[in-house]
Structure formats: structure tokens, C-alpha cells
Amino acid sequence: MLAEGEIILLMIEKLVYGGQGLGHHGEQAVFVPRAAPGDELRVRIVRSKRGYAVGEIADIVRPSSLRVSPPCPYYERCGGCQLQHLSYADQLRAKVHQVRETLVRIGGFPDPPVRDILSGVEPFGYRNKAIYHARASGEGRLLLGLVGVRQDEVVDLDHCPLQPDSSNRILARVRTALERAIREGAVDPALFRHVMIRTSEATGQAMVVVVMRQRGFPGKDRLIEELKREEPSIDSCWLNFNPRLDHSTLGPEYERIWGPARLRERLGEMEFEISPEAFFQVNIRQTERLLETVNGYAALTGREIVLDLYSGTGLIAISLAPRCLLAYGIEISRSATLDAIRNAQINGLNNCRFRTGKVERLMRKLLARDFRADASGFPDGMGQGSEAAQEEIRAAELPAGAPVVAVLDPPRGGCPPQVLEGLAKMRVKRVIYVSCNPPTLARDLKLLKKRGYNLIAVQPLDMFPQTYHIECVALLARTW
């Protein structure tokens, strides 16, 4: 077993999910960030466990032919990207391989039907949202940037190449305002927690949220005064207050300083309003391709009920609503549900219903109402239950006699087993699973297979170029 601090010679065999290179020292697997397949490295062991170790590059003895010079000057220290040392084509090849391998190893699919990855339209400058960490330096300055490769540091940035130029210009202006307030002794730099910048590709609008550790902090009026000096470049500015002692970004309380409460964004022919706390995909062009994939897999004829589980601000439900009988979304966040209702209204849709609550709990209610499909995919049981059950169905506004398509877009942790089991109990004929985490996707697809669903196709999309993250859309069909 390797010892922490030990330096070894290591050949990198491949990249694994998470963006790390994998090599073996005897029987022990060694994972190394910023490594490329084919690298011969001297590696310093930083953590060692039974069966595996984690190392860092001490020296590149012989570089891989795949290795390129990262275009970002902060890459070696910054933890925001993991793959800039590879060409974009090699990043894509590695991601497809990781999806296939994960579905085989975790999902138990010997020959998974993985399609060619949909590459990013723009491998840089594609993000419409940035969250920068704020930390006071030892000299009393404010560090504003991303968490470093070493998790205990914040790498001070003057720009991020994943952000559009407009966002980087706003970062500079916000930094200037905060530094003025600090320099004059009005605000303690230790009170700053994060800065979030959101931009709209459709309108060019920009929203800034400055996250503070406490609400009634000294120098608040002066900070607002300094921020207002940058108002011509920032359409909407907020303070957020987050006193929690955890890694959360935003707290529950907001104070709008100026500007509209929401940004407006456009995806194809649809428009969406985005509040400060709303989840919205960060890559607009790839999100359009994701929605095209979901629409293709759904194969709607206008007669279906779409169950959109983990519906967020209604993006998928609203995109499918023009081609289905009813889109029914379930989302745990009340603010996201309100955004979804508003977005359906903006797009003139009256066949969307959104409910707030845990997906597994509301699915139990649907099952209690006898919301099931028969062998041909139609929920005939809805019309044959007790009078009380039929009243519950009518209250849920779910029409009887319609085929059911379910779309899942859960958080990184995937779905609780009872959600997947609920789909089988409902006899939902077609399931579309959107995931940003291949390991939990593979785990959940394995459970759906055990419940009688065939995996028809998996479409990877590179939603987050230069990073290890991979988005996938999987299609499953019921076999009974």
C-alpha cells in the first residue's frame, strides 16, 4: 500500500469520470487530476486507501501525445475546469467512453446503446451563470474567484474563459465596487461570501447577486452606494443573506437594490423568466439540442399526458406542452414551481399543471388515485376506481384515457428507488431520463431494467465543455 507523500513513477492508462487520469502501481489504482492518457509521470501520493490512492503531478517525465497547452492562464491552480489540457476532440472521445464504461460497470448493460456525443457549439464562453467565491486575503484584500485545485484556496480571477465577455466585464465592475467599499473601511471583506452573475443571451441583460454572511452588516449603505455607481452596466442588482455554516451559495433572504426581478431568456420559440434563485441550464445552445432530443424521444401525438418529474422552472414540460394533452410537473422548490407557472403563462400555454412537493410523495398520491396505464399504455384504471378515487383524479386535473410519457431530470444524486418503482406500478410505457451524472444514471437504469423497461438509446451531450461533467438523455420503453 502506498504511503502519503511517497513519489512514484506512473503511466496513465485512461481518463475516468471526474476528469482524473487512472494508472496502477502494482495492484493499487492511482487517480491523478490533470493527467492525460499516455502521460508518464512522477506522482506524489496525497491520499492512500486500501485499493486506491490519489496523487498529484510532481513532474511530467514524458508527456502524452494528447496533451495540449491550456488556453486559460489560471488552469493549473483553478478547480473550475478539469480537461483544458486535452484537445476538445479528445475530451469528447473520453466522455463517450466514460458513459459506455459506466453503463457496463454499474448498470450491467453489456452493450449499451450509446449514440455519438453532441458536441458543444462553443467550447468556451458558453455559460450564462457564474458563481464566484469571495474570501478575505491575509492582507485584508478581497479574493474573488473559483475554488482552487487545492480546496482550501480561492483563485483570484480577473476573467473566466467559460464566461462570455459581457459577464467578465461585469465581474470587473463588481470587483471595483466591492474594493472601493473595502478600501474606504466601510465593509469588512470577511463579510462577503459569493458573487453570482447571470446574463441573458437573448436580451443582453445582466443580473448580479452579492451574497453576504449577515443581514444587518456594517457599511451596507456604503456598499449599495458603490454598487449603484456601476448601475449603467448592470440591469438588476440584489443582496442575498446567507448566514449558514455550510457550502451553500444562496440564503433564503433577498433584497433587490434596483432593476427587474427576473431576466428573460429565449430557447427556440419559447421565452422564460429567470429569478435569482431559479435553476436554469447554463448553456443555451446545448439546452436547445437537449430539448430537441427529449422531444424526439417523447414521440408525442397530442394525446399524451407528460409527467415531468423534478420539473424545476418548467423547461421540459413547457417545451413538450404544445405537442401533448397535458404536461404535469412535480418540483420540490416552491419558488421554482411559481417560476414554472409564470413561464407557462408567458408562452400562452393552458395545458400545464405544476405541483410543489417531493416527487416520491406526490407519486404515491397519484398511485392512490389509481393513476395507472393498461397493457396498451392507457390509464384505464383512472375511470374504474371508487367514486372517491375519481374525485381525486378530477381534482388533480389528469384526464382519463390518455397514454403517459414520463420525463425524469433529477439532481446529481439521482432518483429514490420508490420513484422508479412508482413508474412501473403506474405502467408508464415510455420513460425519458435526463441526467448530469453517469454513475447515478447507470444505477437507476439498472433498477428500471429490473422493473421491466428496455434501454433503447442513450444520447450524451457536452453541456459543459472543458469540465468532466456529462449530460445524457436516456430512452426506455416498457416490455410488458
Secondary structure, 3 states (H helix, E strand, C coil): CCCCCCEEEEECCEEECCCEEEEEECCEEEEEECCCCCCEEEEEEEEEECCEEEEEEEEEEECCCCECCCCCCCCCCECCCCCCCECHHHHHHHHHHHHHHHHHHCCCCCCCCECCCECCCCCCCCCCEEEEEEEECCCCCEEEEEEECCCCCEEECCCCCCCCHHHHHHHHHHHHHHHHHHHCCCCCHHHEEEEEEEECCCCCCEEEEEEECCCCCCCHHHHHHHHHCCHHHCCEEEEEECCCCCCCCCCCEEEEEECCCCEEEEECCEEEEECCCCCCCCCHHHHHHHHHHHHHHHCCCCCCEEEEECCCCCHHHHHHHHHCCEEEEEECCHHHHHHHHHHHHHCCCCCEEEEECCHHHHHHHHHHCCCCCCCCCCCHHHHCCCHHHHHHHHHHCCCCCCCEEEEECCCCCCCCHHHHHHHHHHCCCEEEEEECCHHHHHHHHHHHHHCCEEEEEEEEECCCCCCCCCEEEEEEEECC
